[in-house]
Amino acid sequence: MMKSMVKTGVVLFLLLCFASGAVAGPTIDAIQKKKELVIGTSASYPPLTFRAKDGSVRGLDIDLGRFIASAMKVDLRIEVLPFNDLIPALESGKIDMILSCMTMTPERNMRVAYVGPYFMSGQSVLTTQDVAAKIKGPADLNRPDFSIAVPKGTTSERIAGMIFPDAERVVVRSTDEALEMLLKKKVKSLMADYPFVTVEAIRYRDKGFVANAPFSAEPLGIAVRQDDPLLVNLLGNLLILLKSDQWLDEMGRRWFSDPAWISDLP
């Protein structure tokens, strides 16, 4: 049932985007010429995007990227980059689009065009049970003796500065580094997207890690260069069809309801 719905959606999508014989924009033209879609991702936000033990990159974002490439009838190549390098890589033409648990913010939107949202996220704090037991609200974290690791260039860094201006904010290169600091007890907590925090709370429950409810609501979008309206239109139509076909709901259930894939994390 689901496969037939998705197949119908792809056919409709191709008709919507290509049947009119419209002249392709620069990004679509380049993708078709090289017969390859290059997607940039940080591979550091499970279950949306992560590198598995076998070295492969997986997650909901990657499934979506694979679907986009299939609909465009081209191969897919995943380019793994630090999160803070993704927009510069898109602007320089190193990658064709970004799928990396990226929140659609006004600041980023002045540099790139967004399509979405395809998923709603939010900022959450991961800490230990003994620390969490003393937290009644955000004010309990806003103290000079409370340390929070946040990945550089992310909404986590910006929101932590707004909500916890008096706390010690430790800016690191990635969520993996933030997690490593928490594991080594160099900080009392880390702030990241709620899906990532929830996964790590399950993964390290033996360490007594717990995740709090999100402090914010953040729409995640696909980022592309602003010089190709046809690509924006194409991706927008695709997301409409995937939502109508319940494909995104199905992927959400796969990655969030069944934690079996956590054993694939390194």
Protein Blocks (a to p, Z undefined) as FASTA:
>chain_A
ZZmmmmmmmmmmmmmmmmnopacdfklmmmmmnopacdddehlacfkbccdfkopacdjk
lmmmmmmmmmnopacddddddfklmmmmmmnomambdcehiacdfklmmmbcceddfbdc
dddddddfklmmmpnbfklmmcfklccdddehiaklmmmmmmmmmbccdddfbfklmmmm
mmnopafbdcddfklmmmmmmmmmmnopacdddfbdcdddddddfklmklmmmmmmmmmm
mmmnommmmmmmmmmmmmklmmmpZZ
